[in-house]
């Protein structure tokens, strides 16, 4: 899997699934990423207490560089997948294909959420 190709295909899915205002909303994308990252950490055994401790630790430090932090996400995601026996490429492709099959359901779910955030109300 080429990361560039995958990112382009995700962009195409986003354009097909969401209105441009949602697909390009930086804060909403950040919240959705954090939600998914927390769900993965939870599935991998991270406790709520550890997650909250890490949130406090991260937000007590200076803001990092987005490009460098993206590299860190990719390295640590690959390492997490490795120790949990998850094929990162296969899981990525499977989820993107599943999302294409669920556009109507995702749009319906999106319509019930507050605009501009994945935060619960």
N, C-alpha and C positions, 0 to 999 in steps of 0.2 A: 504494500500500500504506500503510495506516495502521500506524504502529509499535505502537500500543495493540492493534489487532486482531491483528497478527502475534504479539505477545507473548502474548496470550490464546490464540491457536491453538497456539503452542508449548507453553504450559502444559497445554492439553488433550491434546496428543500425549504430553507427559511423563507425565501421569496415566494414559494408556492403555498406555504402554510400560513404565514402571518402578514398582516398589513405592514407596509414599510415603516410606519411609526413604531411598531413593536420590534420588528426585525433589527432595526438600527438603533434602538434605545440602549445606550451604553450602561445605564444604571440597571435596567431590567436584565440585560445580558449578564451583568456582574452578579446580580442576585440569583439568577437561574443557575449560573456556574457554581456559586457558593452552596446553593441548595443541593445540587447533585454531588458536589465534593463531600458535603456533610453526610449525605445518604450513603456514599461509598465508604467513608470512614466508619460510619455506624455499622454497615454490613461487615466490615473488616474487624470489628471488635472494639472500636473507640467508644469510650463512655461519654455521656453528656458532660460530666464533670471535667474530663480531660479536654473535650472540645472547648468548653468555656474558658478553661485555663489558657489554652492556646490562643483563643480569640483575644483575651486580655494581654497576653504576651506580644502578639503580633501588632496590636493597635497601640502598644506602648513604645513601639520603635518607629524610626523614620520610615516614610513611604518609600518603597522600592521602585525600581525601573521596570515598567511593564514587560519589555522584551526579555530582560534577564529573568524576571519572575516566571514568565511563560516557559523559559528553558528549564527552570527549577521544577515547575509543575510537570513537565514532560518526563524529566529524569525520575522524579519521585513517583509519578504514576506508573512508569515502566517498572520501577523497582517493586512497588506495591503489588502490581499484577504478577510479577515474577514469583514473589514469595507466596502468593495465594493461588498459584497455578492458573491464572487467567491469561488467555491469549488476547493481548490488547488489540491487535488488528482485527481478529475475528469478532470480539465483543463490539468494537466500534462499527464494523460493517453491518453486523446483525441489528444493532440499535438504529442505525440510519435507515436500513430497509424496513424495520418495524415502524419507524416514524412515518415513512412514506405511506404505509398501509393504514395509518391512524390519523390522517390529516383532519377529517371531520370531527373525530373525538377530541383531538388536541385543540382545534378551533373552538369547540363548544366549551371546553374546560377553560381556555384562555378568556373567553367572553365573560365568564363568571368571576374572573379575578380583577382586582383593582388595576387600572392602567398604569404602566410605567414601573411596575415592581412585581417581584415574585413573593413579596412579604405577605404573610397571612393577615387578614383583617380581624 
